[in-house]
Amino acid sequence: MTHRLTAIVEREGDGYVALCPEVDVASQGDTVAEARANLTEALTLFFETASAEELDRRLGGEIYVTQVEVAVG
């Protein structure tokens, strides 16, 4: 079984941080591709080791990813 999950990648200092908000798992890397690959590995390990209760708790909510416009200045 596969899950399609969200990956948010953000520059942080000299590298990148990747976050999956659906299950609150994060990883990092020196490039966007590396951060994404490391997040995939972290998610795989999470799904291999998480209990059914943990999966239900983390996957039970709704996540919305959208953009907003805000006047600045």
mmJSON file of the N, C-alpha and C atoms, coordinates in Angstrom:
{"data_MODEL":{"atom_site":{
"group_PDB":["ATOM","ATOM","ATOM","ATOM","ATOM","ATOM","ATOM","ATOM","ATOM","ATOM","ATOM","ATOM","ATOM","ATOM","ATOM","ATOM","ATOM","ATOM","ATOM","ATOM","ATOM","ATOM","ATOM","ATOM","ATOM","ATOM","ATOM","ATOM","ATOM","ATOM","ATOM","ATOM","ATOM","ATOM","ATOM","ATOM","ATOM","ATOM","ATOM","ATOM","ATOM","ATOM","ATOM","ATOM","ATOM","ATOM","ATOM","ATOM","ATOM","ATOM","ATOM","ATOM","ATOM","ATOM","ATOM","ATOM","ATOM","ATOM","ATOM","ATOM","ATOM","ATOM","ATOM","ATOM","ATOM","ATOM","ATOM","ATOM","ATOM","ATOM","ATOM","ATOM","ATOM","ATOM","ATOM","ATOM","ATOM","ATOM","ATOM","ATOM","ATOM","ATOM","ATOM","ATOM","ATOM","ATOM","ATOM","ATOM","ATOM","ATOM","ATOM","ATOM","ATOM","ATOM","ATOM","ATOM","ATOM","ATOM","ATOM","ATOM","ATOM","ATOM","ATOM","ATOM","ATOM","ATOM","ATOM","ATOM","ATOM","ATOM","ATOM","ATOM","ATOM","ATOM","ATOM","ATOM","ATOM","ATOM","ATOM","ATOM","ATOM","ATOM","ATOM","ATOM","ATOM","ATOM","ATOM","ATOM","ATOM","ATOM","ATOM","ATOM","ATOM","ATOM","ATOM","ATOM","ATOM","ATOM","ATOM","ATOM","ATOM","ATOM","ATOM","ATOM","ATOM","ATOM","ATOM","ATOM","ATOM","ATOM","ATOM","ATOM","ATOM","ATOM","ATOM","ATOM","ATOM","ATOM","ATOM","ATOM","ATOM","ATOM","ATOM","ATOM","ATOM","ATOM","ATOM","ATOM","ATOM","ATOM","ATOM","ATOM","ATOM","ATOM","ATOM","ATOM","ATOM","ATOM","ATOM","ATOM","ATOM","ATOM","ATOM","ATOM","ATOM","ATOM","ATOM","ATOM","ATOM","ATOM","ATOM","ATOM","ATOM","ATOM","ATOM","ATOM","ATOM","ATOM","ATOM","ATOM","ATOM","ATOM","ATOM","ATOM","ATOM","ATOM","ATOM","ATOM","ATOM","ATOM","ATOM","ATOM","ATOM","ATOM","ATOM","ATOM","ATOM","ATOM","ATOM"],
"id":[1,2,3,4,5,6,7,8,9,10,11,12,13,14,15,16,17,18,19,20,21,22,23,24,25,26,27,28,29,30,31,32,33,34,35,36,37,38,39,40,41,42,43,44,45,46,47,48,49,50,51,52,53,54,55,56,57,58,59,60,61,62,63,64,65,66,67,68,69,70,71,72,73,74,75,76,77,78,79,80,81,82,83,84,85,86,87,88,89,90,91,92,93,94,95,96,97,98,99,100,101,102,103,104,105,106,107,108,109,110,111,112,113,114,115,116,117,118,119,120,121,122,123,124,125,126,127,128,129,130,131,132,133,134,135,136,137,138,139,140,141,142,143,144,145,146,147,148,149,150,151,152,153,154,155,156,157,158,159,160,161,162,163,164,165,166,167,168,169,170,171,172,173,174,175,176,177,178,179,180,181,182,183,184,185,186,187,188,189,190,191,192,193,194,195,196,197,198,199,200,201,202,203,204,205,206,207,208,209,210,211,212,213,214,215,216,217,218,219],
"type_symbol":["N","C","C","N","C","C","N","C","C","N","C","C","N","C","C","N","C","C","N","C","C","N","C","C","N","C","C","N","C","C","N","C","C","N","C","C","N","C","C","N","C","C","N","C","C","N","C","C","N","C","C","N","C","C","N","C","C","N","C","C","N","C","C","N","C","C","N","C","C","N","C","C","N","C","C","N","C","C","N","C","C","N","C","C","N","C","C","N","C","C","N","C","C","N","C","C","N","C","C","N","C","C","N","C","C","N","C","C","N","C","C","N","C","C","N","C","C","N","C","C","N","C","C","N","C","C","N","C","C","N","C","C","N","C","C","N","C","C","N","C","C","N","C","C","N","C","C","N","C","C","N","C","C","N","C","C","N","C","C","N","C","C","N","C","C","N","C","C","N","C","C","N","C","C","N","C","C","N","C","C","N","C","C","N","C","C","N","C","C","N","C","C","N","C","C","N","C","C","N","C","C","N","C","C","N","C","C","N","C","C","N","C","C","N","C","C","N","C","C"],
"label_atom_id":["N","CA","C","N","CA","C","N","CA","C","N","CA","C","N","CA","C","N","CA","C","N","CA","C","N","CA","C","N","CA","C","N","CA","C","N","CA","C","N","CA","C","N","CA","C","N","CA","C","N","CA","C","N","CA","C","N","CA","C","N","CA","C","N","CA","C","N","CA","C","N","CA","C","N","CA","C","N","CA","C","N","CA","C","N","CA","C","N","CA","C","N","CA","C","N","CA","C","N","CA","C","N","CA","C","N","CA","C","N","CA","C","N","CA","C","N","CA","C","N","CA","C","N","CA","C","N","CA","C","N","CA","C","N","CA","C","N","CA","C","N","CA","C","N","CA","C","N","CA","C","N","CA","C","N","CA","C","N","CA","C","N","CA","C","N","CA","C","N","CA","C","N","CA","C","N","CA","C","N","CA","C","N","CA","C","N","CA","C","N","CA","C","N","CA","C","N","CA","C","N","CA","C","N","CA","C","N","CA","C","N","CA","C","N","CA","C","N","CA","C","N","CA","C","N","CA","C","N","CA","C","N","CA","C","N","CA","C","N","CA","C","N","CA","C","N","CA","C","N","CA","C","N","CA","C"],
"label_alt_id":[null,null,null,null,null,null,null,null,null,null,null,null,null,null,null,null,null,null,null,null,null,null,null,null,null,null,null,null,null,null,null,null,null,null,null,null,null,null,null,null,null,null,null,null,null,null,null,null,null,null,null,null,null,null,null,null,null,null,null,null,null,null,null,null,null,null,null,null,null,null,null,null,null,null,null,null,null,null,null,null,null,null,null,null,null,null,null,null,null,null,null,null,null,null,null,null,null,null,null,null,null,null,null,null,null,null,null,null,null,null,null,null,null,null,null,null,null,null,null,null,null,null,null,null,null,null,null,null,null,null,null,null,null,null,null,null,null,null,null,null,null,null,null,null,null,null,null,null,null,null,null,null,null,null,null,null,null,null,null,null,null,null,null,null,null,null,null,null,null,null,null,null,null,null,null,null,null,null,null,null,null,null,null,null,null,null,null,null,null,null,null,null,null,null,null,null,null,null,null,null,null,null,null,null,null,null,null,null,null,null,null,null,null,null,null,null,null,null,null],
"label_comp_id":["MET","MET","MET","THR","THR","THR","HIS","HIS","HIS","ARG","ARG","ARG","LEU","LEU","LEU","THR","THR","THR","ALA","ALA","ALA","ILE","ILE","ILE","VAL","VAL","VAL","GLU","GLU","GLU","ARG","ARG","ARG","GLU","GLU","GLU","GLY","GLY","GLY","ASP","ASP","ASP","GLY","GLY","GLY","TYR","TYR","TYR","VAL","VAL","VAL","ALA","ALA","ALA","LEU","LEU","LEU","CYS","CYS","CYS","PRO","PRO","PRO","GLU","GLU","GLU","VAL","VAL","VAL","ASP","ASP","ASP","VAL","VAL","VAL","ALA","ALA","ALA","SER","SER","SER","GLN","GLN","GLN","GLY","GLY","GLY","ASP","ASP","ASP","THR","THR","THR","VAL","VAL","VAL","ALA","ALA","ALA","GLU","GLU","GLU","ALA","ALA","ALA","ARG","ARG","ARG","ALA","ALA","ALA","ASN","ASN","ASN","LEU","LEU","LEU","THR","THR","THR","GLU","GLU","GLU","ALA","ALA","ALA","LEU","LEU","LEU","THR","THR","THR","LEU","LEU","LEU","PHE","PHE","PHE","PHE","PHE","PHE","GLU","GLU","GLU","THR","THR","THR","ALA","ALA","ALA","SER","SER","SER","ALA","ALA","ALA","GLU","GLU","GLU","GLU","GLU","GLU","LEU","LEU","LEU","ASP","ASP","ASP","ARG","ARG","ARG","ARG","ARG","ARG","LEU","LEU","LEU","GLY","GLY","GLY","GLY","GLY","GLY","GLU","GLU","GLU","ILE","ILE","ILE","TYR","TYR","TYR","VAL","VAL","VAL","THR","THR","THR","GLN","GLN","GLN","VAL","VAL","VAL","GLU","GLU","GLU","VAL","VAL","VAL","ALA","ALA","ALA","VAL","VAL","VAL","GLY","GLY","GLY"],
"label_asym_id":["A","A","A","A","A","A","A","A","A","A","A","A","A","A","A","A","A","A","A","A","A","A","A","A","A","A","A","A","A","A","A","A","A","A","A","A","A","A","A","A","A","A","A","A","A","A","A","A","A","A","A","A","A","A","A","A","A","A","A","A","A","A","A","A","A","A","A","A","A","A","A","A","A","A","A","A","A","A","A","A","A","A","A","A","A","A","A","A","A","A","A","A","A","A","A","A","A","A","A","A","A","A","A","A","A","A","A","A","A","A","A","A","A","A","A","A","A","A","A","A","A","A","A","A","A","A","A","A","A","A","A","A","A","A","A","A","A","A","A","A","A","A","A","A","A","A","A","A","A","A","A","A","A","A","A","A","A","A","A","A","A","A","A","A","A","A","A","A","A","A","A","A","A","A","A","A","A","A","A","A","A","A","A","A","A","A","A","A","A","A","A","A","A","A","A","A","A","A","A","A","A","A","A","A","A","A","A","A","A","A","A","A","A","A","A","A","A","A","A"],
"label_entity_id":["1","1","1","1","1","1","1","1","1","1","1","1","1","1","1","1","1","1","1","1","1","1","1","1","1","1","1","1","1","1","1","1","1","1","1","1","1","1","1","1","1","1","1","1","1","1","1","1","1","1","1","1","1","1","1","1","1","1","1","1","1","1","1","1","1","1","1","1","1","1","1","1","1","1","1","1","1","1","1","1","1","1","1","1","1","1","1","1","1","1","1","1","1","1","1","1","1","1","1","1","1","1","1","1","1","1","1","1","1","1","1","1","1","1","1","1","1","1","1","1","1","1","1","1","1","1","1","1","1","1","1","1","1","1","1","1","1","1","1","1","1","1","1","1","1","1","1","1","1","1","1","1","1","1","1","1","1","1","1","1","1","1","1","1","1","1","1","1","1","1","1","1","1","1","1","1","1","1","1","1","1","1","1","1","1","1","1","1","1","1","1","1","1","1","1","1","1","1","1","1","1","1","1","1","1","1","1","1","1","1","1","1","1","1","1","1","1","1","1"],
"label_seq_id":[1,1,1,2,2,2,3,3,3,4,4,4,5,5,5,6,6,6,7,7,7,8,8,8,9,9,9,10,10,10,11,11,11,12,12,12,13,13,13,14,14,14,15,15,15,16,16,16,17,17,17,18,18,18,19,19,19,20,20,20,21,21,21,22,22,22,23,23,23,24,24,24,25,25,25,26,26,26,27,27,27,28,28,28,29,29,29,30,30,30,31,31,31,32,32,32,33,33,33,34,34,34,35,35,35,36,36,36,37,37,37,38,38,38,39,39,39,40,40,40,41,41,41,42,42,42,43,43,43,44,44,44,45,45,45,46,46,46,47,47,47,48,48,48,49,49,49,50,50,50,51,51,51,52,52,52,53,53,53,54,54,54,55,55,55,56,56,56,57,57,57,58,58,58,59,59,59,60,60,60,61,61,61,62,62,62,63,63,63,64,64,64,65,65,65,66,66,66,67,67,67,68,68,68,69,69,69,70,70,70,71,71,71,72,72,72,73,73,73],
"pdbx_PDB_ins_code":[null,null,null,null,null,null,null,null,null,null,null,null,null,null,null,null,null,null,null,null,null,null,null,null,null,null,null,null,null,null,null,null,null,null,null,null,null,null,null,null,null,null,null,null,null,null,null,null,null,null,null,null,null,null,null,null,null,null,null,null,null,null,null,null,null,null,null,null,null,null,null,null,null,null,null,null,null,null,null,null,null,null,null,null,null,null,null,null,null,null,null,null,null,null,null,null,null,null,null,null,null,null,null,null,null,null,null,null,null,null,null,null,null,null,null,null,null,null,null,null,null,null,null,null,null,null,null,null,null,null,null,null,null,null,null,null,null,null,null,null,null,null,null,null,null,null,null,null,null,null,null,null,null,null,null,null,null,null,null,null,null,null,null,null,null,null,null,null,null,null,null,null,null,null,null,null,null,null,null,null,null,null,null,null,null,null,null,null,null,null,null,null,null,null,null,null,null,null,null,null,null,null,null,null,null,null,null,null,null,null,null,null,null,null,null,null,null,null,null],
"Cartn_x":[0.847,0.0,0.893,0.515,1.264,0.356,0.979,0.275,0.871,0.049,0.524,0.462,1.629,1.743,2.346,2.183,2.707,4.137,4.992,6.354,6.557,6.841,7.139,8.645,9.326,10.781,11.101,11.903,12.235,13.739,14.285,15.707,15.911,16.941,17.291,18.81,19.344,20.799,21.422,22.39,23.086,22.407,21.309,20.658,19.16,18.469,17.02,16.398,15.221,14.434,13.17,12.836,11.634,10.697,9.425,8.426,7.231,6.734,5.472,4.452,3.55,2.633,1.582,1.246,0.217,0.6,1.891,2.33,3.376,3.687,4.645,6.002,6.514,7.848,8.673,9.923,10.797,12.167,12.889,14.267,14.974,16.225,16.981,17.993,18.583,19.619,20.306,21.393,22.149,21.487,20.64,19.921,18.442,17.606,16.175,15.985,16.672,16.536,16.967,18.052,18.535,17.562,17.04,16.069,14.82,14.371,13.189,13.452,14.606,14.963,15.08,15.687,15.811,14.456,13.539,12.183,11.481,11.64,11.039,11.553,12.847,13.426,12.869,12.776,12.238,10.782,10.007,8.605,8.478,9.324,9.312,9.583,10.589,10.901,9.752,9.137,8.001,6.88,6.508,5.408,5.758,7.033,7.454,7.384,7.543,7.66,6.486,5.662,4.564,3.473,2.915,1.796,0.534,-0.454,-1.73,-2.365,-2.23,-2.782,-2.081,-0.76,0.003,-0.376,-0.535,-0.948,-2.321,-3.257,-4.606,-4.571,-3.769,-3.675,-3.101,-2.042,-1.371,-2.078,-2.715,-3.377,-4.849,-5.352,-6.771,-7.271,-6.384,-6.821,-6.777,-7.31,-7.284,-6.19,-5.483,-4.414,-4.771,-4.71,-4.966,-3.707,-3.222,-2.084,-2.61,-2.427,-2.93,-2.003,-2.283,-1.516,-2.457,-1.929,-2.688,-1.862,-2.54,-1.863,-2.007,-0.903,-0.884,-0.145,-0.733,-0.057,1.063,2.233,3.391,3.877,4.052,4.63,3.668],
"Cartn_y":[-1.175,0.0,1.24,2.223,3.48,4.623,5.654,6.877,8.033,8.918,10.159,11.219,11.718,12.657,13.972,14.998,16.325,16.448,17.063,17.377,18.879,19.573,21.0,21.13,21.717,21.86,23.34,23.674,25.068,25.208,26.264,26.533,26.942,26.386,26.742,26.793,27.981,28.135,27.677,26.78,26.26,25.042,24.584,23.371,23.547,22.417,22.399,21.465,21.841,21.022,20.601,19.334,18.801,18.303,18.688,18.33,17.686,16.626,16.019,16.361,17.339,17.788,16.75,15.825,14.836,13.976,13.654,12.794,13.463,14.739,15.515,14.826,14.451,13.865,14.813,15.044,15.958,15.333,15.874,15.487,16.672,16.493,17.595,17.072,17.992,17.639,18.875,18.671,19.787,20.389,19.615,20.079,19.742,20.32,19.993,18.498,17.972,16.547,15.66,16.019,15.223,15.307,16.5,16.651,15.832,15.837,15.066,13.567,13.117,11.698,11.279,12.131,11.819,11.791,12.662,12.643,11.348,10.921,9.654,8.501,8.492,7.442,7.513,8.725,8.887,8.447,8.763,8.343,6.829,6.224,4.76,4.117,4.611,4.079,4.323,5.499,5.79,4.781,4.549,3.63,2.187,1.837,0.476,0.245,1.316,1.131,1.671,2.528,3.139,2.114,2.237,1.369,1.802,0.947,1.273,2.498,2.615,3.765,5.057,4.989,6.165,6.583,5.619,5.916,6.561,6.02,6.59,8.02,8.255,9.581,10.592,10.215,11.172,11.345,10.293,10.38,10.738,10.918,11.15,12.536,13.526,14.903,15.283,16.452,16.98,18.027,18.008,18.97,19.699,21.011,21.819,22.625,22.538,23.338,24.331,25.597,26.659,27.852,28.876,30.104,31.259,32.274,33.47,34.686,35.787,37.045,37.989,38.627,39.541,40.81,41.944,43.213,43.402,43.756,43.95,45.384,46.073,47.397,48.461],
"Cartn_z":[0.0,0.0,0.0,-0.752,-0.774,-0.335,0.177,0.581,-0.196,-0.698,-1.3,-0.199,0.174,1.277,0.797,1.586,1.276,1.785,0.976,1.405,1.22,2.306,2.261,2.482,1.512,1.603,1.717,2.72,2.989,3.21,2.636,2.85,4.296,4.907,6.283,6.38,6.485,6.532,5.225,5.323,4.145,3.535,4.109,3.622,3.492,3.48,3.305,4.331,4.802,5.717,4.981,5.063,4.434,5.528,5.442,6.443,5.766,6.361,5.952,7.031,6.768,7.817,8.209,7.324,7.656,8.849,8.971,10.077,10.957,10.69,11.469,11.541,10.36,10.235,9.385,9.797,9.069,8.87,7.89,7.643,7.017,6.641,6.063,5.066,4.311,3.363,2.835,2.112,1.556,0.323,-0.36,-1.541,-1.377,-2.23,-2.197,-2.444,-3.433,-3.764,-2.603,-1.939,-0.811,0.367,0.646,1.732,1.448,0.198,-0.192,-0.056,-0.516,-0.403,1.054,1.881,3.306,3.99,3.564,4.112,3.728,2.491,2.05,2.902,3.174,4.02,5.44,5.996,7.346,7.416,6.386,6.352,6.247,5.434,5.312,6.663,7.363,8.695,9.673,9.595,10.464,10.248,8.987,8.703,9.05,8.996,9.368,10.872,11.665,13.117,13.928,13.366,14.129,14.43,15.601,15.986,15.239,15.226,14.583,15.234,16.556,17.272,16.856,16.713,16.294,14.879,13.992,12.621,12.596,13.357,13.422,13.951,14.992,15.601,14.618,13.92,13.036,11.693,11.201,9.898,10.006,11.222,11.423,11.09,11.089,10.862,9.399,9.118,7.76,7.659,6.555,6.283,4.998,5.044,3.858,3.551,2.342,1.907,0.886,1.178,0.314,0.406,-0.347,-0.257,0.073,0.722,1.034,0.609,0.357,0.031,1.217,1.569,2.712,2.286,2.562,2.286,3.285,2.798,3.66,3.465,4.567,4.509,4.474],
"occupancy":[1.0,1.0,1.0,1.0,1.0,1.0,1.0,1.0,1.0,1.0,1.0,1.0,1.0,1.0,1.0,1.0,1.0,1.0,1.0,1.0,1.0,1.0,1.0,1.0,1.0,1.0,1.0,1.0,1.0,1.0,1.0,1.0,1.0,1.0,1.0,1.0,1.0,1.0,1.0,1.0,1.0,1.0,1.0,1.0,1.0,1.0,1.0,1.0,1.0,1.0,1.0,1.0,1.0,1.0,1.0,1.0,1.0,1.0,1.0,1.0,1.0,1.0,1.0,1.0,1.0,1.0,1.0,1.0,1.0,1.0,1.0,1.0,1.0,1.0,1.0,1.0,1.0,1.0,1.0,1.0,1.0,1.0,1.0,1.0,1.0,1.0,1.0,1.0,1.0,1.0,1.0,1.0,1.0,1.0,1.0,1.0,1.0,1.0,1.0,1.0,1.0,1.0,1.0,1.0,1.0,1.0,1.0,1.0,1.0,1.0,1.0,1.0,1.0,1.0,1.0,1.0,1.0,1.0,1.0,1.0,1.0,1.0,1.0,1.0,1.0,1.0,1.0,1.0,1.0,1.0,1.0,1.0,1.0,1.0,1.0,1.0,1.0,1.0,1.0,1.0,1.0,1.0,1.0,1.0,1.0,1.0,1.0,1.0,1.0,1.0,1.0,1.0,1.0,1.0,1.0,1.0,1.0,1.0,1.0,1.0,1.0,1.0,1.0,1.0,1.0,1.0,1.0,1.0,1.0,1.0,1.0,1.0,1.0,1.0,1.0,1.0,1.0,1.0,1.0,1.0,1.0,1.0,1.0,1.0,1.0,1.0,1.0,1.0,1.0,1.0,1.0,1.0,1.0,1.0,1.0,1.0,1.0,1.0,1.0,1.0,1.0,1.0,1.0,1.0,1.0,1.0,1.0,1.0,1.0,1.0,1.0,1.0,1.0,1.0,1.0,1.0,1.0,1.0,1.0],
"B_iso_or_equiv":[0.0,0.0,0.0,0.0,0.0,0.0,0.0,0.0,0.0,0.0,0.0,0.0,0.0,0.0,0.0,0.0,0.0,0.0,0.0,0.0,0.0,0.0,0.0,0.0,0.0,0.0,0.0,0.0,0.0,0.0,0.0,0.0,0.0,0.0,0.0,0.0,0.0,0.0,0.0,0.0,0.0,0.0,0.0,0.0,0.0,0.0,0.0,0.0,0.0,0.0,0.0,0.0,0.0,0.0,0.0,0.0,0.0,0.0,0.0,0.0,0.0,0.0,0.0,0.0,0.0,0.0,0.0,0.0,0.0,0.0,0.0,0.0,0.0,0.0,0.0,0.0,0.0,0.0,0.0,0.0,0.0,0.0,0.0,0.0,0.0,0.0,0.0,0.0,0.0,0.0,0.0,0.0,0.0,0.0,0.0,0.0,0.0,0.0,0.0,0.0,0.0,0.0,0.0,0.0,0.0,0.0,0.0,0.0,0.0,0.0,0.0,0.0,0.0,0.0,0.0,0.0,0.0,0.0,0.0,0.0,0.0,0.0,0.0,0.0,0.0,0.0,0.0,0.0,0.0,0.0,0.0,0.0,0.0,0.0,0.0,0.0,0.0,0.0,0.0,0.0,0.0,0.0,0.0,0.0,0.0,0.0,0.0,0.0,0.0,0.0,0.0,0.0,0.0,0.0,0.0,0.0,0.0,0.0,0.0,0.0,0.0,0.0,0.0,0.0,0.0,0.0,0.0,0.0,0.0,0.0,0.0,0.0,0.0,0.0,0.0,0.0,0.0,0.0,0.0,0.0,0.0,0.0,0.0,0.0,0.0,0.0,0.0,0.0,0.0,0.0,0.0,0.0,0.0,0.0,0.0,0.0,0.0,0.0,0.0,0.0,0.0,0.0,0.0,0.0,0.0,0.0,0.0,0.0,0.0,0.0,0.0,0.0,0.0,0.0,0.0,0.0,0.0,0.0,0.0],
"pdbx_formal_charge":[null,null,null,null,null,null,null,null,null,null,null,null,null,null,null,null,null,null,null,null,null,null,null,null,null,null,null,null,null,null,null,null,null,null,null,null,null,null,null,null,null,null,null,null,null,null,null,null,null,null,null,null,null,null,null,null,null,null,null,null,null,null,null,null,null,null,null,null,null,null,null,null,null,null,null,null,null,null,null,null,null,null,null,null,null,null,null,null,null,null,null,null,null,null,null,null,null,null,null,null,null,null,null,null,null,null,null,null,null,null,null,null,null,null,null,null,null,null,null,null,null,null,null,null,null,null,null,null,null,null,null,null,null,null,null,null,null,null,null,null,null,null,null,null,null,null,null,null,null,null,null,null,null,null,null,null,null,null,null,null,null,null,null,null,null,null,null,null,null,null,null,null,null,null,null,null,null,null,null,null,null,null,null,null,null,null,null,null,null,null,null,null,null,null,null,null,null,null,null,null,null,null,null,null,null,null,null,null,null,null,null,null,null,null,null,null,null,null,null],
"auth_seq_id":[1,1,1,2,2,2,3,3,3,4,4,4,5,5,5,6,6,6,7,7,7,8,8,8,9,9,9,10,10,10,11,11,11,12,12,12,13,13,13,14,14,14,15,15,15,16,16,16,17,17,17,18,18,18,19,19,19,20,20,20,21,21,21,22,22,22,23,23,23,24,24,24,25,25,25,26,26,26,27,27,27,28,28,28,29,29,29,30,30,30,31,31,31,32,32,32,33,33,33,34,34,34,35,35,35,36,36,36,37,37,37,38,38,38,39,39,39,40,40,40,41,41,41,42,42,42,43,43,43,44,44,44,45,45,45,46,46,46,47,47,47,48,48,48,49,49,49,50,50,50,51,51,51,52,52,52,53,53,53,54,54,54,55,55,55,56,56,56,57,57,57,58,58,58,59,59,59,60,60,60,61,61,61,62,62,62,63,63,63,64,64,64,65,65,65,66,66,66,67,67,67,68,68,68,69,69,69,70,70,70,71,71,71,72,72,72,73,73,73],
"auth_comp_id":["MET","MET","MET","THR","THR","THR","HIS","HIS","HIS","ARG","ARG","ARG","LEU","LEU","LEU","THR","THR","THR","ALA","ALA","ALA","ILE","ILE","ILE","VAL","VAL","VAL","GLU","GLU","GLU","ARG","ARG","ARG","GLU","GLU","GLU","GLY","GLY","GLY","ASP","ASP","ASP","GLY","GLY","GLY","TYR","TYR","TYR","VAL","VAL","VAL","ALA","ALA","ALA","LEU","LEU","LEU","CYS","CYS","CYS","PRO","PRO","PRO","GLU","GLU","GLU","VAL","VAL","VAL","ASP","ASP","ASP","VAL","VAL","VAL","ALA","ALA","ALA","SER","SER","SER","GLN","GLN","GLN","GLY","GLY","GLY","ASP","ASP","ASP","THR","THR","THR","VAL","VAL","VAL","ALA","ALA","ALA","GLU","GLU","GLU","ALA","ALA","ALA","ARG","ARG","ARG","ALA","ALA","ALA","ASN","ASN","ASN","LEU","LEU","LEU","THR","THR","THR","GLU","GLU","GLU","ALA","ALA","ALA","LEU","LEU","LEU","THR","THR","THR","LEU","LEU","LEU","PHE","PHE","PHE","PHE","PHE","PHE","GLU","GLU","GLU","THR","THR","THR","ALA","ALA","ALA","SER","SER","SER","ALA","ALA","ALA","GLU","GLU","GLU","GLU","GLU","GLU","LEU","LEU","LEU","ASP","ASP","ASP","ARG","ARG","ARG","ARG","ARG","ARG","LEU","LEU","LEU","GLY","GLY","GLY","GLY","GLY","GLY","GLU","GLU","GLU","ILE","ILE","ILE","TYR","TYR","TYR","VAL","VAL","VAL","THR","THR","THR","GLN","GLN","GLN","VAL","VAL","VAL","GLU","GLU","GLU","VAL","VAL","VAL","ALA","ALA","ALA","VAL","VAL","VAL","GLY","GLY","GLY"],
"auth_asym_id":["A","A","A","A","A","A","A","A","A","A","A","A","A","A","A","A","A","A","A","A","A","A","A","A","A","A","A","A","A","A","A","A","A","A","A","A","A","A","A","A","A","A","A","A","A","A","A","A","A","A","A","A","A","A","A","A","A","A","A","A","A","A","A","A","A","A","A","A","A","A","A","A","A","A","A","A","A","A","A","A","A","A","A","A","A","A","A","A","A","A","A","A","A","A","A","A","A","A","A","A","A","A","A","A","A","A","A","A","A","A","A","A","A","A","A","A","A","A","A","A","A","A","A","A","A","A","A","A","A","A","A","A","A","A","A","A","A","A","A","A","A","A","A","A","A","A","A","A","A","A","A","A","A","A","A","A","A","A","A","A","A","A","A","A","A","A","A","A","A","A","A","A","A","A","A","A","A","A","A","A","A","A","A","A","A","A","A","A","A","A","A","A","A","A","A","A","A","A","A","A","A","A","A","A","A","A","A","A","A","A","A","A","A","A","A","A","A","A","A"],
"auth_atom_id":["N","CA","C","N","CA","C","N","CA","C","N","CA","C","N","CA","C","N","CA","C","N","CA","C","N","CA","C","N","CA","C","N","CA","C","N","CA","C","N","CA","C","N","CA","C","N","CA","C","N","CA","C","N","CA","C","N","CA","C","N","CA","C","N","CA","C","N","CA","C","N","CA","C","N","CA","C","N","CA","C","N","CA","C","N","CA","C","N","CA","C","N","CA","C","N","CA","C","N","CA","C","N","CA","C","N","CA","C","N","CA","C","N","CA","C","N","CA","C","N","CA","C","N","CA","C","N","CA","C","N","CA","C","N","CA","C","N","CA","C","N","CA","C","N","CA","C","N","CA","C","N","CA","C","N","CA","C","N","CA","C","N","CA","C","N","CA","C","N","CA","C","N","CA","C","N","CA","C","N","CA","C","N","CA","C","N","CA","C","N","CA","C","N","CA","C","N","CA","C","N","CA","C","N","CA","C","N","CA","C","N","CA","C","N","CA","C","N","CA","C","N","CA","C","N","CA","C","N","CA","C","N","CA","C","N","CA","C","N","CA","C","N","CA","C","N","CA","C","N","CA","C","N","CA","C"],
"pdbx_PDB_model_num":[1,1,1,1,1,1,1,1,1,1,1,1,1,1,1,1,1,1,1,1,1,1,1,1,1,1,1,1,1,1,1,1,1,1,1,1,1,1,1,1,1,1,1,1,1,1,1,1,1,1,1,1,1,1,1,1,1,1,1,1,1,1,1,1,1,1,1,1,1,1,1,1,1,1,1,1,1,1,1,1,1,1,1,1,1,1,1,1,1,1,1,1,1,1,1,1,1,1,1,1,1,1,1,1,1,1,1,1,1,1,1,1,1,1,1,1,1,1,1,1,1,1,1,1,1,1,1,1,1,1,1,1,1,1,1,1,1,1,1,1,1,1,1,1,1,1,1,1,1,1,1,1,1,1,1,1,1,1,1,1,1,1,1,1,1,1,1,1,1,1,1,1,1,1,1,1,1,1,1,1,1,1,1,1,1,1,1,1,1,1,1,1,1,1,1,1,1,1,1,1,1,1,1,1,1,1,1,1,1,1,1,1,1,1,1,1,1,1,1]
}}}
